[in-house]
Amino acid sequence: MPRWLGRAAVLICLLLPRGASAAPIVWQLNGQIEDSPSGNPLEGYLPVGTDVNFLLTLDSASPDLCDATGAGFYHLPGGAVDVNGSAYQAANLYLEANNPDGSCVPGYRSGMTMRMFFDTAPFSAAVITWSGDGESVPHVPPSSAEFSMSYVYPDAVVSGDVTSGAVVPEPSTLLLMLPALSTIIVRHRRRQR
């Protein structure tokens, strides 16, 4: 087997998307508003059909604020929502893992819930829910979920579905691999001559 083929296989393994174990993980969830009842305060700003994109930073090393076996409650590093070309940074982001409403009572299988709270946005909160198991911070984003946005929390006034989720590659990891990749390419080209 040519030496370059083995190096290429190693490089491909390094480039495959996967969650990190101790570093922050960034998720991008894309969805669309499906329901915006008439007369709600966000009706004109977030009508049905509006694309909503969530950018969420998770850290598997975040401490469990519940410290109860079977229920997880985590304050996560950050999140943002992009709607109508405007991005809004969340003031706080929490993950409840089989822990409805942050009750810290083990034994409920409620799935996963992320709650984002905003200080400077036309909405005060966004909630994303999906089925999931376990009590820890997940590494893999959901491919489908439901979300709602509130003018005054907790009253949801618009809602929709997340239609795709992906882990965003960390730019610093890709930058670290560029010198090695360029070395492999240069050596391969020299051997071809």
Secondary structure, 3 states (H helix, E strand, C coil): CCHHHHHHHHHHHHHCCCCCCCCCEEEEEEEEEEECCCCCCCCCCCCCCCEEEEEEEECCCCCCCCCECCEEEEECCEEEEEECCEEEECCEEEEEECCHHHCCCCCCCCCEEEEEECCCCCCCEEEEEECCCCCCCCCCCCCCEEEEEEEECCEEEEEEEEEEEEEECCHHHHHHHHHHHHHHHHHHHHHHC
